[in-house]
Each structure stands twice: as structure tokens, then as C-alpha cells.
Amino acid sequence: MHLLTNAAWFGGSLMGAVALNPAARKGDDAQQQAEIADEGWHRWGPVQGAAIGLHLLSGIAIVADNRRRVAAHPPTTAAVVLKTALTGVAIAASAAAYRLGAELGDAQRADRDATTGRTARLLARRMETLQWATPAATAGLLALDAYLGEQQRGVAGLLDRPSGPLSPSSRS
């Protein structure tokens, strides 16, 4: 559940930055562009919100289940602290992008005068940078999850010699 919800959070944010937001700019005017982007984000918003909520709940459950390992194993402790901080960054970036996107849509739909045009351009420039913060942070979370998962594995790999009745070393 934890990885799946992070994947949804990452994938939806990345899709927005790579596809939805640029596609919305193909609209005929600023108002139509705002409507296209709003429609896409309003459809995805409940899925993303559920993914974030379930991600947080499953993360709490994982930490509770592994509390001894988190407390006693310094590399795990460091990774969990970093993961917690990165989760906070991802939540803040998601919330800021949501708020800024709403402001941008309002500015694009407003009657155009010199002030609203400048405001819309300023917000659009901020959004161009901010829209990449959530996929970057959630990608970091995926990397940390992989790291934490690998910590739990025993030594295994191509260099290990299997033992047992069918292993090459036992057939001689």
C-alpha cells in the first residue's frame, strides 16, 4: 500500500508537469487554458488526496511495526528521518501547487487588464518551477523506500553460491 500510494502521488504529479499543464496551454485563450487544467486537476485531485492520506497512514503503520529497527539501527534511523522530512516537503509542495494552481486559474479567467495579466504571468512562472517539486520529492521517497527495503535483505546475489541438493557445488 505504501509504495502503491507513493507511486500514484509521484505519477500523477509527474503527469501533470509533463502532460496536463502543457496540454492545457494549447487552449485558444487563457480562460480555456484555465478550464482545461482545472478539469484535469479536479478529476485527479480526489485520487491524489486519497493516495497522500493512505501513504501517510501506511507510513505510520510501517514505522510503528519497525520501531525497534528504527530506534536501534542508525542507517535506518537516518533514512526514516530523511524520509519524514521529504514527505513533509512533498506535502508542502503538493499543497502549494494546488493553491497556486487555483490562483493561476482565477487570474487567467479574470477580465484581462494590465494588472491581472502581470499577475497571471508571475503565477505561471512560479508554477513552472513548483510543479516539479512534488515529483522530485516523491521520487526521493521511492528511492528511500527501495533503500530501506534493501536493508532488510540478507546477503544475496550473483556472487553467492547456493547450497542444497540441486546446487552446482553439491553435484560433484
Secondary structure, 3 states (H helix, E strand, C coil): CHHHHHHHHHHHHHHHHHHHHHHHCCCCCHHHHHHHHHHHHHHHHHHHHHHHHHHHHHHHHHHHHCHHHHHHCHHHHHHHHHHHHHHHHHHHHHHHHHHHHHHHHHHHHCCCCHHHHHHHHHHHHHHHHHCCHHHHHHHHHHHHHHHHHHHCCCCCCCCCCCCCCCCHHHCC
